[in-house]
Amino acid sequence: MLQYLYTQNINSLLVEGGAITLNDFINSGAWDAIKIFETPHILYSGIAAPIRPELPSLKEKILDNNLVSYYNV
């Protein structure tokens, strides 16, 4: 899919998916940026978040949440 998009001169793709899809992109290195909203509220059920890089590049406070950004440089 990524090769096809490249041949069509599309060089930007927003991926919103579940943990498996996102982990596939992260593990393959096929990403430039990851944006994650973190909340202080405890969620007692659901699917675990994807595994993310070790150190964030930027952390911004937005109301009582954090927007954490990772950049693949």
PDB file of N, CA, C, O and CB in Angstrom:
ATOM      1  N   MET A   1       0.822  -1.178   0.000  1.00  0.00           N
ATOM      2  CA  MET A   1       0.000   0.000   0.000  1.00  0.00           C
ATOM      3  C   MET A   1       0.875   1.253   0.000  1.00  0.00           C
ATOM      4  O   MET A   1       0.614   2.179  -0.768  1.00  0.00           O
ATOM      5  CB  MET A   1      -0.940  -0.008   1.201  1.00  0.00           C
ATOM      6  N   LEU A   2       1.902   1.300   0.842  1.00  0.00           N
ATOM      7  CA  LEU A   2       2.762   2.478   0.907  1.00  0.00           C
ATOM      8  C   LEU A   2       3.493   2.710  -0.408  1.00  0.00           C
ATOM      9  O   LEU A   2       3.660   3.851  -0.838  1.00  0.00           O
ATOM     10  CB  LEU A   2       3.767   2.335   2.041  1.00  0.00           C
ATOM     11  N   GLN A   3       3.926   1.636  -1.041  1.00  0.00           N
ATOM     12  CA  GLN A   3       4.605   1.764  -2.337  1.00  0.00           C
ATOM     13  C   GLN A   3       3.647   2.347  -3.374  1.00  0.00           C
ATOM     14  O   GLN A   3       4.039   3.214  -4.156  1.00  0.00           O
ATOM     15  CB  GLN A   3       5.145   0.388  -2.815  1.00  0.00           C
ATOM     16  N   TYR A   4       2.413   1.887  -3.391  1.00  0.00           N
ATOM     17  CA  TYR A   4       1.421   2.416  -4.329  1.00  0.00           C
ATOM     18  C   TYR A   4       1.192   3.902  -4.092  1.00  0.00           C
ATOM     19  O   TYR A   4       1.183   4.683  -5.044  1.00  0.00           O
ATOM     20  CB  TYR A   4       0.095   1.651  -4.200  1.00  0.00           C
ATOM     21  N   LEU A   5       1.008   4.303  -2.841  1.00  0.00           N
ATOM     22  CA  LEU A   5       0.806   5.719  -2.539  1.00  0.00           C
ATOM     23  C   LEU A   5       1.991   6.549  -3.021  1.00  0.00           C
ATOM     24  O   LEU A   5       1.817   7.650  -3.543  1.00  0.00           O
ATOM     25  CB  LEU A   5       0.595   5.924  -1.032  1.00  0.00           C
ATOM     26  N   TYR A   6       3.194   6.013  -2.842  1.00  0.00           N
ATOM     27  CA  TYR A   6       4.400   6.709  -3.305  1.00  0.00           C
ATOM     28  C   TYR A   6       4.385   6.892  -4.820  1.00  0.00           C
ATOM     29  O   TYR A   6       4.740   7.958  -5.324  1.00  0.00           O
ATOM     30  CB  TYR A   6       5.657   5.936  -2.884  1.00  0.00           C
ATOM     31  N   THR A   7       3.975   5.853  -5.541  1.00  0.00           N
ATOM     32  CA  THR A   7       3.936   5.954  -7.007  1.00  0.00           C
ATOM     33  C   THR A   7       2.882   6.961  -7.470  1.00  0.00           C
ATOM     34  O   THR A   7       2.972   7.488  -8.579  1.00  0.00           O
ATOM     35  CB  THR A   7       3.651   4.577  -7.628  1.00  0.00           C
ATOM     36  N   GLN A   8       1.898   7.225  -6.637  1.00  0.00           N
ATOM     37  CA  GLN A   8       0.857   8.200  -6.952  1.00  0.00           C
ATOM     38  C   GLN A   8       1.214   9.606  -6.448  1.00  0.00           C
ATOM     39  O   GLN A   8       0.388  10.518  -6.467  1.00  0.00           O
ATOM     40  CB  GLN A   8      -0.473   7.753  -6.348  1.00  0.00           C
ATOM     41  N   ASN A   9       2.472   9.755  -5.996  1.00  0.00           N
ATOM     42  CA  ASN A   9       2.978  11.030  -5.481  1.00  0.00           C
ATOM     43  C   ASN A   9       2.233  11.493  -4.236  1.00  0.00           C
ATOM     44  O   ASN A   9       2.100  12.692  -3.991  1.00  0.00           O
ATOM     45  CB  ASN A   9       2.883  12.094  -6.551  1.00  0.00           C
ATOM     46  N   ILE A  10       1.748  10.532  -3.450  1.00  0.00           N
ATOM     47  CA  ILE A  10       1.118  10.824  -2.163  1.00  0.00           C
ATOM     48  C   ILE A  10       2.160  10.510  -1.096  1.00  0.00           C
ATOM     49  O   ILE A  10       2.554   9.357  -0.925  1.00  0.00           O
ATOM     50  CB  ILE A  10      -0.222   9.986  -1.946  1.00  0.00           C
ATOM     51  N   ASN A  11       2.598  11.529  -0.388  1.00  0.00           N
ATOM     52  CA  ASN A  11       3.667  11.305   0.577  1.00  0.00           C
ATOM     53  C   ASN A  11       3.275  11.666   2.000  1.00  0.00           C
ATOM     54  O   ASN A  11       4.133  11.891   2.853  1.00  0.00           O
ATOM     55  CB  ASN A  11       4.876  12.088   0.183  1.00  0.00           C
ATOM     56  N   SER A  12       1.975  11.720   2.248  1.00  0.00           N
ATOM     57  CA  SER A  12       1.485  11.961   3.594  1.00  0.00           C
ATOM     58  C   SER A  12       0.277  11.064   3.843  1.00  0.00           C
ATOM     59  O   SER A  12      -0.631  10.987   3.015  1.00  0.00           O
ATOM     60  CB  SER A  12       1.121  13.460   3.797  1.00  0.00           C
ATOM     61  N   LEU A  13       0.275  10.394   4.980  1.00  0.00           N
ATOM     62  CA  LEU A  13      -0.802   9.457   5.308  1.00  0.00           C
ATOM     63  C   LEU A  13      -1.092   9.554   6.794  1.00  0.00           C
ATOM     64  O   LEU A  13      -0.180   9.438   7.614  1.00  0.00           O
ATOM     65  CB  LEU A  13      -0.426   7.995   4.911  1.00  0.00           C
ATOM     66  N   LEU A  14      -2.345   9.766   7.150  1.00  0.00           N
ATOM     67  CA  LEU A  14      -2.772   9.770   8.542  1.00  0.00           C
ATOM     68  C   LEU A  14      -3.328   8.390   8.852  1.00  0.00           C
ATOM     69  O   LEU A  14      -4.269   7.935   8.202  1.00  0.00           O
ATOM     70  CB  LEU A  14      -3.834  10.891   8.820  1.00  0.00           C
ATOM     71  N   VAL A  15      -2.751   7.725   9.841  1.00  0.00           N
ATOM     72  CA  VAL A  15      -3.185   6.384  10.213  1.00  0.00           C
ATOM     73  C   VAL A  15      -3.864   6.458  11.570  1.00  0.00           C
ATOM     74  O   VAL A  15      -3.242   6.830  12.565  1.00  0.00           O
ATOM     75  CB  VAL A  15      -1.987   5.386  10.239  1.00  0.00           C
ATOM     76  N   GLU A  16      -5.137   6.103  11.606  1.00  0.00           N
ATOM     77  CA  GLU A  16      -5.868   5.954  12.855  1.00  0.00           C
ATOM     78  C   GLU A  16      -6.335   4.517  12.889  1.00  0.00           C
ATOM     79  O   GLU A  16      -7.150   4.102  12.066  1.00  0.00           O
ATOM     80  CB  GLU A  16      -7.075   6.972  12.974  1.00  0.00           C
ATOM     81  N   GLY A  17      -5.829   3.769  13.824  1.00  0.00           N
ATOM     82  CA  GLY A  17      -6.183   2.362  13.843  1.00  0.00           C
ATOM     83  C   GLY A  17      -6.096   1.793  15.239  1.00  0.00           C
ATOM     84  O   GLY A  17      -5.833   2.496  16.214  1.00  0.00           O
ATOM     85  N   GLY A  18      -6.322   0.518  15.300  1.00  0.00           N
ATOM     86  CA  GLY A  18      -6.194  -0.182  16.556  1.00  0.00           C
ATOM     87  C   GLY A  18      -4.736  -0.480  16.858  1.00  0.00           C
ATOM     88  O   GLY A  18      -3.842  -0.140  16.084  1.00  0.00           O
ATOM     89  N   ALA A  19      -4.512  -1.119  17.993  1.00  0.00           N
ATOM     90  CA  ALA A  19      -3.156  -1.387  18.458  1.00  0.00           C
ATOM     91  C   ALA A  19      -2.355  -2.211  17.457  1.00  0.00           C
ATOM     92  O   ALA A  19      -1.165  -1.955  17.274  1.00  0.00           O
ATOM     93  CB  ALA A  19      -3.198  -2.103  19.790  1.00  0.00           C
ATOM     94  N   ILE A  20      -2.967  -3.185  16.809  1.00  0.00           N
ATOM     95  CA  ILE A  20      -2.228  -4.043  15.869  1.00  0.00           C
ATOM     96  C   ILE A  20      -1.767  -3.234  14.665  1.00  0.00           C
ATOM     97  O   ILE A  20      -0.598  -3.304  14.285  1.00  0.00           O
ATOM     98  CB  ILE A  20      -3.103  -5.235  15.406  1.00  0.00           C
ATOM     99  N   THR A  21      -2.664  -2.470  14.063  1.00  0.00           N
ATOM    100  CA  THR A  21      -2.307  -1.659  12.899  1.00  0.00           C
ATOM    101  C   THR A  21      -1.231  -0.641  13.254  1.00  0.00           C
ATOM    102  O   THR A  21      -0.246  -0.499  12.530  1.00  0.00           O
ATOM    103  CB  THR A  21      -3.545  -0.945  12.344  1.00  0.00           C
ATOM    104  N   LEU A  22      -1.414   0.062  14.355  1.00  0.00           N
ATOM    105  CA  LEU A  22      -0.441   1.075  14.751  1.00  0.00           C
ATOM    106  C   LEU A  22       0.906   0.448  15.089  1.00  0.00           C
ATOM    107  O   LEU A  22       1.945   0.995  14.722  1.00  0.00           O
ATOM    108  CB  LEU A  22      -0.962   1.872  15.944  1.00  0.00           C
ATOM    109  N   ASN A  23       0.910  -0.699  15.788  1.00  0.00           N
ATOM    110  CA  ASN A  23       2.172  -1.379  16.102  1.00  0.00           C
ATOM    111  C   ASN A  23       2.899  -1.808  14.835  1.00  0.00           C
ATOM    112  O   ASN A  23       4.128  -1.752  14.782  1.00  0.00           O
ATOM    113  CB  ASN A  23       1.915  -2.598  16.992  1.00  0.00           C
ATOM    114  N   ASP A  24       2.163  -2.235  13.820  1.00  0.00           N
ATOM    115  CA  ASP A  24       2.797  -2.620  12.551  1.00  0.00           C
ATOM    116  C   ASP A  24       3.545  -1.435  11.938  1.00  0.00           C
ATOM    117  O   ASP A  24       4.678  -1.590  11.481  1.00  0.00           O
ATOM    118  CB  ASP A  24       1.738  -3.152  11.556  1.00  0.00           C
ATOM    119  N   PHE A  25       2.925  -0.262  11.924  1.00  0.00           N
ATOM    120  CA  PHE A  25       3.595   0.923  11.390  1.00  0.00           C
ATOM    121  C   PHE A  25       4.801   1.306  12.248  1.00  0.00           C
ATOM    122  O   PHE A  25       5.869   1.610  11.718  1.00  0.00           O
ATOM    123  CB  PHE A  25       2.612   2.099  11.307  1.00  0.00           C
ATOM    124  N   ILE A  26       4.632   1.290  13.561  1.00  0.00           N
ATOM    125  CA  ILE A  26       5.724   1.663  14.461  1.00  0.00           C
ATOM    126  C   ILE A  26       6.896   0.697  14.300  1.00  0.00           C
ATOM    127  O   ILE A  26       8.038   1.129  14.147  1.00  0.00           O
ATOM    128  CB  ILE A  26       5.238   1.680  15.928  1.00  0.00           C
ATOM    129  N   ASN A  27       6.620  -0.605  14.334  1.00  0.00           N
ATOM    130  CA  ASN A  27       7.689  -1.605  14.258  1.00  0.00           C
ATOM    131  C   ASN A  27       8.415  -1.602  12.918  1.00  0.00           C
ATOM    132  O   ASN A  27       9.594  -1.949  12.852  1.00  0.00           O
ATOM    133  CB  ASN A  27       7.124  -2.976  14.514  1.00  0.00           C
ATOM    134  N   SER A  28       7.721  -1.214  11.852  1.00  0.00           N
ATOM    135  CA  SER A  28       8.358  -1.192  10.531  1.00  0.00           C
ATOM    136  C   SER A  28       9.179   0.079  10.318  1.00  0.00           C
ATOM    137  O   SER A  28       9.950   0.168   9.363  1.00  0.00           O
ATOM    138  CB  SER A  28       7.301  -1.313   9.436  1.00  0.00           C
ATOM    139  N   GLY A  29       9.013   1.057  11.204  1.00  0.00           N
ATOM    140  CA  GLY A  29       9.710   2.331  11.035  1.00  0.00           C
ATOM    141  C   GLY A  29       9.063   3.221   9.996  1.00  0.00           C
ATOM    142  O   GLY A  29       9.636   4.239   9.606  1.00  0.00           O
ATOM    143  N   ALA A  30       7.869   2.849   9.538  1.00  0.00           N
ATOM    144  CA  ALA A  30       7.169   3.599   8.487  1.00  0.00           C
ATOM    145  C   ALA A  30       6.326   4.719   9.095  1.00  0.00           C
ATOM    146  O   ALA A  30       5.124   4.808   8.847  1.00  0.00           O
ATOM    147  CB  ALA A  30       6.275   2.656   7.650  1.00  0.00           C
ATOM    148  N   TRP A  31       6.962   5.562   9.884  1.00  0.00           N
ATOM    149  CA  TRP A  31       6.245   6.685  10.481  1.00  0.00           C
ATOM    150  C   TRP A  31       7.195   7.865  10.659  1.00  0.00           C
ATOM    151  O   TRP A  31       8.404   7.694  10.822  1.00  0.00           O
ATOM    152  CB  TRP A  31       5.619   6.279  11.838  1.00  0.00           C
ATOM    153  N   ASP A  32       6.629   9.049  10.625  1.00  0.00           N
ATOM    154  CA  ASP A  32       7.396  10.264  10.865  1.00  0.00           C
ATOM    155  C   ASP A  32       7.043  10.897  12.205  1.00  0.00           C
ATOM    156  O   ASP A  32       7.905  11.452  12.887  1.00  0.00           O
ATOM    157  CB  ASP A  32       7.161  11.261   9.743  1.00  0.00           C
ATOM    158  N   ALA A  33       5.757  10.809  12.579  1.00  0.00           N
ATOM    159  CA  ALA A  33       5.320  11.425  13.825  1.00  0.00           C
ATOM    160  C   ALA A  33       4.193  10.614  14.438  1.00  0.00           C
ATOM    161  O   ALA A  33       3.377  10.025  13.730  1.00  0.00           O
ATOM    162  CB  ALA A  33       4.871  12.876  13.590  1.00  0.00           C
ATOM    163  N   ILE A  34       4.161  10.592  15.757  1.00  0.00           N
ATOM    164  CA  ILE A  34       3.085   9.951  16.513  1.00  0.00           C
ATOM    165  C   ILE A  34       2.563  10.994  17.493  1.00  0.00           C
ATOM    166  O   ILE A  34       3.343  11.631  18.200  1.00  0.00           O
ATOM    167  CB  ILE A  34       3.581   8.638  17.262  1.00  0.00           C
ATOM    168  N   LYS A  35       1.252  11.166  17.533  1.00  0.00           N
ATOM    169  CA  LYS A  35       0.611  12.102  18.460  1.00  0.00           C
ATOM    170  C   LYS A  35      -0.329  11.300  19.356  1.00  0.00           C
ATOM    171  O   LYS A  35      -1.190  10.569  18.866  1.00  0.00           O
ATOM    172  CB  LYS A  35      -0.166  13.240  17.691  1.00  0.00           C
ATOM    173  N   ILE A  36      -0.162  11.441  20.663  1.00  0.00           N
ATOM    174  CA  ILE A  36      -0.965  10.682  21.619  1.00  0.00           C
ATOM    175  C   ILE A  36      -1.543  11.641  22.654  1.00  0.00           C
ATOM    176  O   ILE A  36      -0.816  12.434  23.252  1.00  0.00           O
ATOM    177  CB  ILE A  36      -0.116   9.570  22.306  1.00  0.00           C
ATOM    178  N   PHE A  37      -2.847  11.562  22.858  1.00  0.00           N
ATOM    179  CA  PHE A  37      -3.463  12.284  23.958  1.00  0.00           C
ATOM    180  C   PHE A  37      -3.505  11.367  25.162  1.00  0.00           C
ATOM    181  O   PHE A  37      -4.003  10.245  25.074  1.00  0.00           O
ATOM    182  CB  PHE A  37      -4.885  12.783  23.585  1.00  0.00           C
ATOM    183  N   GLU A  38      -2.981  11.839  26.298  1.00  0.00           N
ATOM    184  CA  GLU A  38      -2.998  11.084  27.545  1.00  0.00           C
ATOM    185  C   GLU A  38      -3.930  11.796  28.524  1.00  0.00           C
ATOM    186  O   GLU A  38      -3.930  13.023  28.619  1.00  0.00           O
ATOM    187  CB  GLU A  38      -1.555  10.937  28.141  1.00  0.00           C
ATOM    188  N   THR A  39      -4.701  11.028  29.230  1.00  0.00           N
ATOM    189  CA  THR A  39      -5.630  11.585  30.204  1.00  0.00           C
ATOM    190  C   THR A  39      -5.282  11.064  31.597  1.00  0.00           C
ATOM    191  O   THR A  39      -4.800   9.939  31.727  1.00  0.00           O
ATOM    192  CB  THR A  39      -7.094  11.231  29.836  1.00  0.00           C
ATOM    193  N   PRO A  40      -5.515  11.851  32.624  1.00  0.00           N
ATOM    194  CA  PRO A  40      -5.274  11.362  33.980  1.00  0.00           C
ATOM    195  C   PRO A  40      -6.402  10.450  34.477  1.00  0.00           C
ATOM    196  O   PRO A  40      -6.291   9.850  35.546  1.00  0.00           O
ATOM    197  CB  PRO A  40      -5.106  12.538  34.931  1.00  0.00           C
ATOM    198  N   HIS A  41      -7.475  10.350  33.706  1.00  0.00           N
ATOM    199  CA  HIS A  41      -8.620   9.539  34.113  1.00  0.00           C
ATOM    200  C   HIS A  41      -8.318   8.056  33.895  1.00  0.00           C
ATOM    201  O   HIS A  41      -7.780   7.677  32.854  1.00  0.00           O
ATOM    202  CB  HIS A  41      -9.888   9.954  33.328  1.00  0.00           C
ATOM    203  N   ILE A  42      -8.653   7.240  34.850  1.00  0.00           N
ATOM    204  CA  ILE A  42      -8.393   5.803  34.759  1.00  0.00           C
ATOM    205  C   ILE A  42      -9.485   5.144  33.928  1.00  0.00           C
ATOM    206  O   ILE A  42     -10.675   5.319  34.188  1.00  0.00           O
ATOM    207  CB  ILE A  42      -8.317   5.159  36.171  1.00  0.00           C
ATOM    208  N   LEU A  43      -9.064   4.389  32.931  1.00  0.00           N
ATOM    209  CA  LEU A  43      -9.987   3.615  32.100  1.00  0.00           C
ATOM    210  C   LEU A  43      -9.859   2.163  32.540  1.00  0.00           C
ATOM    211  O   LEU A  43      -8.766   1.596  32.510  1.00  0.00           O
ATOM    212  CB  LEU A  43      -9.678   3.786  30.551  1.00  0.00           C
ATOM    213  N   TYR A  44     -10.950   1.572  32.939  1.00  0.00           N
ATOM    214  CA  TYR A  44     -10.891   0.243  33.538  1.00  0.00           C
ATOM    215  C   TYR A  44     -11.020  -0.891  32.533  1.00  0.00           C
ATOM    216  O   TYR A  44     -10.813  -2.053  32.884  1.00  0.00           O
ATOM    217  CB  TYR A  44     -11.964   0.113  34.561  1.00  0.00           C
ATOM    218  N   SER A  45     -11.355  -0.575  31.296  1.00  0.00           N
ATOM    219  CA  SER A  45     -11.462  -1.640  30.303  1.00  0.00           C
ATOM    220  C   SER A  45     -11.076  -1.094  28.941  1.00  0.00           C
ATOM    221  O   SER A  45     -10.939   0.115  28.758  1.00  0.00           O
ATOM    222  CB  SER A  45     -12.891  -2.231  30.269  1.00  0.00           C
ATOM    223  N   GLY A  46     -10.906  -1.983  28.004  1.00  0.00           N
ATOM    224  CA  GLY A  46     -10.548  -1.574  26.653  1.00  0.00           C
ATOM    225  C   GLY A  46      -9.334  -2.329  26.166  1.00  0.00           C
ATOM    226  O   GLY A  46      -8.882  -3.282  26.802  1.00  0.00           O
ATOM    227  N   ILE A  47      -8.815  -1.900  25.041  1.00  0.00           N
ATOM    228  CA  ILE A  47      -7.661  -2.547  24.421  1.00  0.00           C
ATOM    229  C   ILE A  47      -6.424  -1.731  24.758  1.00  0.00           C
ATOM    230  O   ILE A  47      -6.458  -0.501  24.745  1.00  0.00           O
ATOM    231  CB  ILE A  47      -7.842  -2.681  22.873  1.00  0.00           C
ATOM    232  N   ALA A  48      -5.342  -2.418  25.058  1.00  0.00           N
ATOM    233  CA  ALA A  48      -4.095  -1.742  25.412  1.00  0.00           C
ATOM    234  C   ALA A  48      -3.603  -0.879  24.254  1.00  0.00           C
ATOM    235  O   ALA A  48      -3.784  -1.217  23.085  1.00  0.00           O
ATOM    236  CB  ALA A  48      -3.019  -2.766  25.806  1.00  0.00           C
ATOM    237  N   ALA A  49      -2.985   0.225  24.602  1.00  0.00           N
ATOM    238  CA  ALA A  49      -2.434   1.136  23.599  1.00  0.00           C
ATOM    239  C   ALA A  49      -1.248   0.486  22.900  1.00  0.00           C
ATOM    240  O   ALA A  49      -0.639  -0.440  23.437  1.00  0.00           O
ATOM    241  CB  ALA A  49      -2.012   2.474  24.245  1.00  0.00           C
ATOM    242  N   PRO A  50      -0.920   0.967  21.706  1.00  0.00           N
ATOM    243  CA  PRO A  50       0.253   0.450  20.994  1.00  0.00           C
ATOM    244  C   PRO A  50       1.535   0.733  21.777  1.00  0.00           C
ATOM    245  O   PRO A  50       1.591   1.642  22.605  1.00  0.00           O
ATOM    246  CB  PRO A  50       0.345   1.070  19.589  1.00  0.00           C
ATOM    247  N   ILE A  51       2.534  -0.049  21.498  1.00  0.00           N
ATOM    248  CA  ILE A  51       3.845   0.188  22.093  1.00  0.00           C
ATOM    249  C   ILE A  51       4.445   1.391  21.392  1.00  0.00           C
ATOM    250  O   ILE A  51       4.474   1.444  20.163  1.00  0.00           O
ATOM    251  CB  ILE A  51       4.780  -1.071  21.973  1.00  0.00           C
ATOM    252  N   ARG A  52       4.916   2.345  22.153  1.00  0.00           N
ATOM    253  CA  ARG A  52       5.444   3.570  21.558  1.00  0.00           C
ATOM    254  C   ARG A  52       6.939   3.710  21.838  1.00  0.00           C
ATOM    255  O   ARG A  52       7.490   3.008  22.686  1.00  0.00           O
ATOM    256  CB  ARG A  52       4.686   4.795  22.094  1.00  0.00           C
ATOM    257  N   PRO A  53       7.578   4.613  21.124  1.00  0.00           N
ATOM    258  CA  PRO A  53       9.009   4.832  21.355  1.00  0.00           C
ATOM    259  C   PRO A  53       9.282   5.217  22.807  1.00  0.00           C
ATOM    260  O   PRO A  53       8.383   5.658  23.523  1.00  0.00           O
ATOM    261  CB  PRO A  53       9.539   5.923  20.415  1.00  0.00           C
ATOM    262  N   GLU A  54      10.528   5.046  23.230  1.00  0.00           N
ATOM    263  CA  GLU A  54      10.882   5.254  24.632  1.00  0.00           C
ATOM    264  C   GLU A  54      10.717   6.687  25.123  1.00  0.00           C
ATOM    265  O   GLU A  54      10.078   6.920  26.149  1.00  0.00           O
ATOM    266  CB  GLU A  54      12.285   4.834  24.848  1.00  0.00           C
ATOM    267  N   LEU A  55      11.287   7.648  24.401  1.00  0.00           N
ATOM    268  CA  LEU A  55      11.284   9.030  24.880  1.00  0.00           C
ATOM    269  C   LEU A  55      10.479   9.944  23.956  1.00  0.00           C
ATOM    270  O   LEU A  55      10.711   9.971  22.747  1.00  0.00           O
ATOM    271  CB  LEU A  55      12.717   9.545  25.005  1.00  0.00           C
ATOM    272  N   PRO A  56       9.541  10.687  24.524  1.00  0.00           N
ATOM    273  CA  PRO A  56       8.790  11.619  23.682  1.00  0.00           C
ATOM    274  C   PRO A  56       9.666  12.793  23.259  1.00  0.00           C
ATOM    275  O   PRO A  56      10.614  13.159  23.954  1.00  0.00           O
ATOM    276  CB  PRO A  56       7.543  12.128  24.421  1.00  0.00           C
ATOM    277  N   SER A  57       9.340  13.370  22.122  1.00  0.00           N
ATOM    278  CA  SER A  57      10.049  14.546  21.631  1.00  0.00           C
ATOM    279  C   SER A  57       9.476  15.827  22.228  1.00  0.00           C
ATOM    280  O   SER A  57      10.195  16.807  22.426  1.00  0.00           O
ATOM    281  CB  SER A  57       9.986  14.604  20.106  1.00  0.00           C
ATOM    282  N   LEU A  58       8.184  15.810  22.512  1.00  0.00           N
ATOM    283  CA  LEU A  58       7.509  17.016  22.988  1.00  0.00           C
ATOM    284  C   LEU A  58       6.286  16.607  23.799  1.00  0.00           C
ATOM    285  O   LEU A  58       5.577  15.670  23.431  1.00  0.00           O
ATOM    286  CB  LEU A  58       7.105  17.942  21.800  1.00  0.00           C
ATOM    287  N   LYS A  59       6.039  17.312  24.904  1.00  0.00           N
ATOM    288  CA  LYS A  59       4.865  17.052  25.731  1.00  0.00           C
ATOM    289  C   LYS A  59       4.196  18.389  26.021  1.00  0.00           C
ATOM    290  O   LYS A  59       4.824  19.299  26.561  1.00  0.00           O
ATOM    291  CB  LYS A  59       5.247  16.305  27.060  1.00  0.00           C
ATOM    292  N   GLU A  60       2.905  18.507  25.658  1.00  0.00           N
ATOM    293  CA  GLU A  60       2.163  19.753  25.844  1.00  0.00           C
ATOM    294  C   GLU A  60       0.956  19.495  26.728  1.00  0.00           C
ATOM    295  O   GLU A  60       0.272  18.486  26.561  1.00  0.00           O
ATOM    296  CB  GLU A  60       1.724  20.349  24.483  1.00  0.00           C
ATOM    297  N   LYS A  61       0.687  20.392  27.665  1.00  0.00           N
ATOM    298  CA  LYS A  61      -0.473  20.297  28.535  1.00  0.00           C
ATOM    299  C   LYS A  61      -1.657  20.970  27.846  1.00  0.00           C
ATOM    300  O   LYS A  61      -1.560  22.126  27.432  1.00  0.00           O
ATOM    301  CB  LYS A  61      -0.188  20.944  29.923  1.00  0.00           C
ATOM    302  N   ILE A  62      -2.776  20.251  27.721  1.00  0.00           N
ATOM    303  CA  ILE A  62      -4.008  20.799  27.150  1.00  0.00           C
ATOM    304  C   ILE A  62      -5.135  20.464  28.124  1.00  0.00           C
ATOM    305  O   ILE A  62      -5.574  19.319  28.226  1.00  0.00           O
ATOM    306  CB  ILE A  62      -4.297  20.218  25.700  1.00  0.00           C
ATOM    307  N   LEU A  63      -5.590  21.493  28.834  1.00  0.00           N
ATOM    308  CA  LEU A  63      -6.550  21.320  29.928  1.00  0.00           C
ATOM    309  C   LEU A  63      -5.973  20.311  30.920  1.00  0.00           C
ATOM    310  O   LEU A  63      -4.871  20.527  31.424  1.00  0.00           O
ATOM    311  CB  LEU A  63      -7.950  20.845  29.391  1.00  0.00           C
ATOM    312  N   ASP A  64      -6.677  19.218  31.219  1.00  0.00           N
ATOM    313  CA  ASP A  64      -6.109  18.243  32.159  1.00  0.00           C
ATOM    314  C   ASP A  64      -5.486  17.049  31.436  1.00  0.00           C
ATOM    315  O   ASP A  64      -5.204  16.025  32.059  1.00  0.00           O
ATOM    316  CB  ASP A  64      -7.188  17.754  33.124  1.00  0.00           C
ATOM    317  N   ASN A  65      -5.272  17.176  30.141  1.00  0.00           N
ATOM    318  CA  ASN A  65      -4.667  16.110  29.334  1.00  0.00           C
ATOM    319  C   ASN A  65      -3.273  16.526  28.869  1.00  0.00           C
ATOM    320  O   ASN A  65      -2.889  17.691  28.974  1.00  0.00           O
ATOM    321  CB  ASN A  65      -5.562  15.770  28.114  1.00  0.00           C
ATOM    322  N   ASN A  66      -2.531  15.559  28.357  1.00  0.00           N
ATOM    323  CA  ASN A  66      -1.245  15.825  27.729  1.00  0.00           C
ATOM    324  C   ASN A  66      -1.301  15.385  26.272  1.00  0.00           C
ATOM    325  O   ASN A  66      -1.864  14.337  25.955  1.00  0.00           O
ATOM    326  CB  ASN A  66      -0.097  15.101  28.481  1.00  0.00           C
ATOM    327  N   LEU A  67      -0.718  16.186  25.390  1.00  0.00           N
ATOM    328  CA  LEU A  67      -0.510  15.793  24.016  1.00  0.00           C
ATOM    329  C   LEU A  67       0.979  15.459  23.913  1.00  0.00           C
ATOM    330  O   LEU A  67       1.832  16.338  24.030  1.00  0.00           O
ATOM    331  CB  LEU A  67      -0.953  16.929  22.990  1.00  0.00           C
ATOM    332  N   VAL A  68       1.274  14.185  23.695  1.00  0.00           N
ATOM    333  CA  VAL A  68       2.647  13.716  23.629  1.00  0.00           C
ATOM    334  C   VAL A  68       2.995  13.437  22.183  1.00  0.00           C
ATOM    335  O   VAL A  68       2.273  12.709  21.501  1.00  0.00           O
ATOM    336  CB  VAL A  68       2.854  12.455  24.502  1.00  0.00           C
ATOM    337  N   SER A  69       4.091  14.005  21.704  1.00  0.00           N
ATOM    338  CA  SER A  69       4.514  13.862  20.324  1.00  0.00           C
ATOM    339  C   SER A  69       5.839  13.125  20.254  1.00  0.00           C
ATOM    340  O   SER A  69       6.757  13.389  21.031  1.00  0.00           O
ATOM    341  CB  SER A  69       4.623  15.227  19.648  1.00  0.00           C
ATOM    342  N   TYR A  70       5.924  12.203  19.313  1.00  0.00           N
ATOM    343  CA  TYR A  70       7.159  11.468  19.042  1.00  0.00           C
ATOM    344  C   TYR A  70       7.500  11.701  17.580  1.00  0.00           C
ATOM    345  O   TYR A  70       6.619  11.690  16.720  1.00  0.00           O
ATOM    346  CB  TYR A  70       7.013   9.927  19.365  1.00  0.00           C
ATOM    347  N   TYR A  71       8.792  11.914  17.296  1.00  0.00           N
ATOM    348  CA  TYR A  71       9.226  12.135  15.927  1.00  0.00           C
ATOM    349  C   TYR A  71      10.312  11.129  15.583  1.00  0.00           C
ATOM    350  O   TYR A  71      11.244  10.922  16.361  1.00  0.00           O
ATOM    351  CB  TYR A  71       9.733  13.585  15.730  1.00  0.00           C
ATOM    352  N   ASN A  72      10.193  10.511  14.430  1.00  0.00           N
ATOM    353  CA  ASN A  72      11.132   9.506  13.950  1.00  0.00           C
ATOM    354  C   ASN A  72      12.174  10.208  13.079  1.00  0.00           C
ATOM    355  O   ASN A  72      11.974  10.384  11.877  1.00  0.00           O
ATOM    356  CB  ASN A  72      10.395   8.370  13.155  1.00  0.00           C
ATOM    357  N   VAL A  73      13.272  10.602  13.690  1.00  0.00           N
ATOM    358  CA  VAL A  73      14.317  11.336  12.942  1.00  0.00           C
ATOM    359  C   VAL A  73      15.524  10.463  12.669  1.00  0.00           C
ATOM    360  O   VAL A  73      16.489  10.918  12.056  1.00  0.00           O
ATOM    361  CB  VAL A  73      14.756  12.585  13.714  1.00  0.00           C
TER     362      VAL A  73
END
